[in-house]
């Protein structure tokens, strides 16, 4: 058995003295592990989480772990080395996929979205911009896993405008008027997630502090459904890498005086 595919490196684990077990999210073969012989090296250098690779996989039987030969096609993380928050987001996305996606189940849309996320994040410096993109990616992951958030209209009135909150119970949007009596029980909906908001959906339209707060609201929103729907159904905890992302973002949002 053998195949060739493009993949994103999700995790790299030691196996013996000189081999690694590498797990990829591949375009056509889903989340797939394989053994990489020899100090974790490949054509193009060492293998790191978040790296884009071309993979050759071989095994005698399809159900076996098999062996990888990997060729590096690019490493977006190398362009984020001076930004702990972007690196944390890259690692969080890889950890979420590795923990949530069933092995060898194809998810080509998730692969494409993840590859695009990494490529664009590597080019973005502003946390409001890449943070909004990352939150959108998490909403896409939830939808891909069958736990999508419905932001098209208000759950109470059917209105499609002035959507400001999300019900933590139903995962549906709520308009400002309908949310007012229950605001303390609802999750804030950042403008960049509201469908059809045009320029308002971009963090470019917000002052830096407001943009970061909007990203934090978005992460609180997706985090609720990651924990209480997706990972609750898996009977597992949300990967620690995502908590690390929140920690780094909170640290960056603090002023020097607060630190």
VMD Tcl script that draws the C-alpha trace (Angstrom):
set ca {
  {0.00 0.00 0.00}
  {1.24 3.50 -0.75}
  {-0.01 7.00 -1.50}
  {1.28 10.53 -2.02}
  {-0.43 13.62 -0.64}
  {0.09 17.11 0.71}
  {-0.22 17.62 4.46}
  {0.09 19.90 7.48}
  {2.18 18.56 10.36}
  {-0.05 18.28 13.44}
  {2.30 16.56 15.88}
  {5.72 14.96 16.09}
  {6.46 12.37 18.80}
  {9.66 10.53 19.64}
  {9.69 6.83 18.85}
  {12.81 5.07 20.03}
  {16.18 6.74 19.70}
  {16.10 7.97 16.13}
  {12.57 7.84 14.76}
  {9.45 9.99 15.08}
  {5.75 9.32 14.74}
  {4.42 12.19 12.63}
  {0.72 12.95 12.37}
  {-0.46 14.96 9.38}
  {-3.72 16.47 8.25}
  {-3.59 15.46 4.61}
  {-5.73 16.75 1.79}
  {-7.15 13.42 0.62}
  {-6.40 10.99 3.47}
  {-7.44 13.00 6.53}
  {-5.57 12.87 9.82}
  {-2.95 10.21 9.25}
  {0.05 9.07 11.28}
  {3.22 7.43 10.05}
  {6.72 6.57 11.20}
  {9.55 8.83 10.06}
  {12.92 7.17 10.39}
  {16.10 8.95 11.37}
  {16.10 11.83 13.88}
  {12.89 13.39 12.59}
  {14.66 14.65 9.47}
  {13.26 14.78 5.95}
  {14.14 16.12 2.56}
  {14.24 19.83 3.33}
  {15.22 19.65 7.01}
  {13.69 18.80 10.38}
  {9.94 18.47 10.76}
  {8.03 20.96 12.91}
  {4.38 21.41 13.90}
  {2.57 23.59 11.36}
  {4.91 22.75 8.51}
  {3.50 22.08 5.04}
  {4.89 18.89 3.51}
  {4.57 16.53 0.61}
  {4.16 13.04 2.04}
  {4.86 9.60 0.63}
  {3.34 6.88 2.82}
  {4.02 3.16 2.49}
  {2.88 0.09 4.40}
  {2.40 -3.59 3.69}
  {-1.24 -3.41 4.88}
  {-3.55 -0.38 4.90}
  {-4.30 -0.70 8.64}
  {-0.62 -0.56 9.64}
  {1.12 2.58 10.89}
  {3.37 2.65 7.85}
  {6.37 4.79 6.99}
  {6.59 8.39 5.82}
  {9.00 10.09 3.51}
  {8.40 13.82 3.81}
  {9.47 16.79 1.75}
  {9.08 20.30 3.14}
  {6.98 22.65 1.02}
  {7.08 25.53 3.46}
  {7.01 26.44 7.13}
  {4.68 29.36 7.96}
  {5.77 29.18 11.59}
  {9.28 30.26 10.58}
  {7.79 33.66 9.69}
  {6.17 33.98 13.12}
  {9.18 33.36 15.33}
  {9.11 36.91 16.68}
  {5.43 36.68 17.61}
  {4.57 34.21 20.42}
  {0.83 34.78 19.96}
  {0.78 33.82 16.29}
  {2.93 30.78 17.02}
  {0.53 29.85 19.81}
  {-2.41 30.14 17.39}
  {-0.66 27.91 14.87}
  {0.05 25.30 17.54}
  {-3.47 25.55 18.95}
  {-5.05 24.88 15.56}
  {-2.83 21.84 15.02}
  {-3.63 20.51 18.49}
  {-7.38 21.00 17.98}
  {-7.34 19.08 14.70}
  {-5.16 16.34 16.15}
  {-7.53 15.87 19.08}
  {-10.88 16.31 17.31}
  {-10.62 14.76 13.85}
  {-11.08 11.02 13.43}
  {-8.09 9.19 12.01}
  {-8.03 8.60 8.25}
  {-11.32 10.42 7.68}
  {-10.92 12.88 4.77}
  {-11.65 16.55 5.46}
  {-10.44 18.39 2.34}
  {-12.24 21.62 3.25}
  {-10.60 21.68 6.68}
  {-7.23 21.02 5.10}
  {-7.70 23.90 2.65}
  {-8.88 26.26 5.39}
  {-5.95 25.36 7.64}
  {-3.39 25.81 4.90}
  {-4.90 29.19 4.03}
  {-4.98 30.21 7.70}
  {-1.28 29.49 8.13}
  {-0.32 31.23 4.88}
  {-2.25 34.40 5.73}
  {-1.23 34.46 9.39}
  {2.41 34.37 8.31}
  {1.81 37.66 6.48}
  {-0.16 39.44 9.23}
  {1.33 41.41 12.11}
  {-1.78 42.92 13.67}
  {-3.38 40.62 16.29}
  {-6.79 42.05 15.49}
  {-6.47 40.89 11.89}
  {-4.94 37.44 12.30}
  {-6.93 36.89 15.48}
  {-10.22 37.45 13.65}
  {-9.06 35.06 10.93}
  {-8.18 32.44 13.54}
  {-11.59 32.75 15.26}
  {-13.29 32.27 11.88}
  {-11.17 29.15 11.41}
  {-12.42 27.79 14.76}
  {-16.03 28.38 13.69}
  {-15.20 26.44 10.53}
  {-13.74 23.59 12.56}
  {-16.89 23.43 14.67}
  {-19.03 23.33 11.53}
  {-16.85 20.66 9.93}
  {-17.26 18.50 13.02}
  {-21.03 18.95 13.03}
  {-21.31 21.66 15.71}
  {-21.72 24.79 13.62}
  {-22.89 28.09 15.12}
  {-25.93 29.63 13.36}
  {-25.27 33.35 12.91}
  {-27.68 34.04 10.05}
  {-30.63 35.41 12.03}
  {-31.92 36.07 15.54}
  {-33.19 32.95 17.26}
  {-35.94 34.93 19.02}
  {-37.21 37.32 16.33}
  {-35.80 36.10 13.02}
  {-34.12 39.48 12.44}
  {-30.97 39.48 10.33}
  {-29.64 42.83 11.58}
  {-28.19 44.12 14.85}
  {-27.00 40.66 15.88}
  {-24.91 41.07 19.04}
  {-25.00 37.82 21.03}
  {-25.19 34.04 20.75}
  {-27.19 31.68 22.91}
  {-24.83 29.27 24.69}
  {-27.61 26.68 24.71}
  {-28.70 26.71 21.06}
  {-25.67 28.18 19.31}
  {-27.90 30.68 17.50}
  {-27.47 34.44 17.15}
  {-29.58 36.90 19.14}
  {-30.29 40.53 18.24}
  {-29.54 43.39 20.61}
  {-33.18 44.00 21.49}
  {-33.95 40.37 22.21}
  {-30.68 39.93 24.10}
  {-31.11 42.90 26.45}
  {-33.00 41.11 29.26}
  {-30.61 38.14 29.15}
  {-27.29 39.73 28.17}
  {-25.50 38.34 31.22}
  {-26.35 34.80 30.17}
  {-25.40 35.16 26.50}
  {-22.11 35.08 24.65}
  {-20.90 38.26 22.94}
  {-20.87 38.08 19.14}
  {-18.01 40.11 17.62}
  {-18.87 42.08 14.52}
  {-16.30 40.32 12.34}
  {-18.33 37.09 12.65}
  {-21.66 38.62 11.64}
  {-22.57 37.68 8.05}
  {-22.95 40.57 5.61}
  {-21.34 43.26 7.72}
  {-18.93 44.24 4.92}
  {-16.11 46.47 6.12}
  {-17.35 46.17 9.70}
  {-16.46 42.46 9.61}
  {-12.78 43.31 9.39}
  {-10.65 44.17 12.39}
  {-9.13 46.94 10.25}
  {-12.28 48.98 11.00}
  {-11.71 48.91 14.77}
  {-9.21 50.70 17.04}
  {-6.45 48.29 18.17}
  {-7.81 47.83 21.71}
  {-11.34 47.22 20.43}
  {-10.07 44.79 17.80}
  {-8.26 42.72 20.42}
  {-11.33 42.72 22.66}
  {-13.41 41.56 19.70}
  {-10.96 38.71 19.11}
  {-11.13 37.77 22.80}
  {-14.95 37.77 22.59}
  {-14.70 35.54 19.53}
  {-12.39 33.11 21.29}
  {-14.73 33.00 24.30}
  {-17.60 32.23 21.93}
  {-15.88 29.44 20.01}
  {-14.24 28.19 23.20}
  {-17.63 27.61 24.79}
  {-18.75 25.36 21.93}
  {-15.41 23.63 21.64}
  {-15.58 22.68 25.31}
  {-19.28 22.05 25.77}
  {-20.16 20.50 22.43}
  {-17.26 19.13 20.41}
  {-14.91 17.95 23.15}
  {-17.73 17.10 25.55}
  {-19.01 14.69 22.91}
  {-15.50 13.27 22.60}
  {-15.28 12.95 26.42}
  {-11.99 14.83 26.28}
  {-10.57 18.15 27.43}
  {-9.83 20.96 25.01}
  {-6.09 20.73 24.21}
  {-3.84 22.73 26.49}
  {-2.34 24.49 23.46}
  {-5.54 26.50 23.10}
  {-5.40 27.65 26.72}
  {-1.83 28.71 26.03}
  {-3.06 30.86 23.13}
  {-5.52 32.65 25.43}
  {-2.78 33.19 27.99}
  {-0.39 34.71 25.46}
  {-3.08 36.98 24.00}
  {-4.05 38.23 27.45}
  {-0.42 39.02 28.15}
  {-0.05 40.95 24.90}
  {-3.24 42.93 25.60}
  {-1.90 44.24 28.90}
  {-0.26 47.65 28.98}
  {3.31 47.90 30.35}
  {1.85 49.46 33.52}
  {-0.46 46.52 34.04}
  {2.38 44.08 33.64}
}
mol new
graphics top color blue
foreach p $ca { graphics top sphere $p radius 0.5 }
foreach p [lrange $ca 0 end-1] q [lrange $ca 1 end] { graphics top cylinder $p $q radius 0.2 }
display resetview
